[in-house]
Amino acid sequence: MRRLILPFLLMAALMLAGCGFTSEGTMVRDAVASKGAQAYDQGLENAEWFICSAASVGSVQRKYGRDQKSADAYNALCSPGRAEIIKPPQ
């Protein structure tokens, strides 16, 4: 029985891999790439919104207020062209 499983799995893998070379396979790959890119872009936008608008002041200060480099990164992301929001302790 085990001798039949491996050849069957190899045959199934080869058949499925061959589907990628058809026009339908190309269409599916393009759709997955497009929708995947949109999902990742939306995820990044949501993460930036959370960091800049939803996180508590205390958590932002603890994470980004520890040194000038971190504070500059937060301010560049969350308040470009405006006053600094986070400053490290003096």
N, C-alpha and C positions, 0 to 999 in steps of 0.2 A: 504494500500500500504506500509506504513512504517513497518507494522508487518512482511512483507515478506522480507524486505531488510536485517534486522539483521540476520535471519537464513541463508539467501543466502551468506552473507559475512562470517559468521562463517564456513559454508560448504566449501566455496572457500579457506579460509585460511587453513583449515584442509587438503584439497586436495593438496594444494601447499606445505604444510609442509611435507606431505608424500613423495613428490618427492625427498626430500633430503636423504631418506633412500635407494635409489636405486643406482646402480653402476654409472648411468649417473649423478645423483646428487652429488656423491662423486667426479666424474671426474670434474664437473663444479666447485665445491668448491675448489678442488686442483688447478685448473687453475686460479681461481680468486685470491686465496691466493698467488700463484707464481707471477702472473702478478702484483698484488697489491704491493707485496714486491719489485719487480723490479722498479715499478713506484716511490715508496717512497725512495728507495735507490738513484735513479736518481735525484729525487727532492732535497735530501740532498746534493748530489754532486754538483748540480747546485747552491744551496744556498751557499755552501762553496766557490765555484768559484767566485760568486758574491761578497761575503764579502772580499775575499783575492785578487781579480784581477780586479773587475769591479767598485767597490764603489770608490767614490772620496776620495782623501787623507784627505780633510777637514772633510767629514762625518765620516771616520774611526777615525780620531783624536778626534773628538767630542764624539764619542761613546765609544771608547776603550782607549783613552788617558787620562781619567779623574782621574784614580788611578792606582797603581802598579798592583793590582789584575786583573783588566780589561786588562791592557796592556800585562801582562803575558799570559792571556788566548788567546788574539789575536795572540801574537807571537808564542805560542805553536801550534795554529791551522794553521797559515799561513806561518810560517818560522821556522819549527823545525830544530834545529841544525845549524841555520844560525844566523847572527847578528840580534839584536832586530830591528824591523821596527818601532814600536810605543813605545814611552816613555812618561810617564806622566810629566806634568810640575814640575819643581824643586821648 
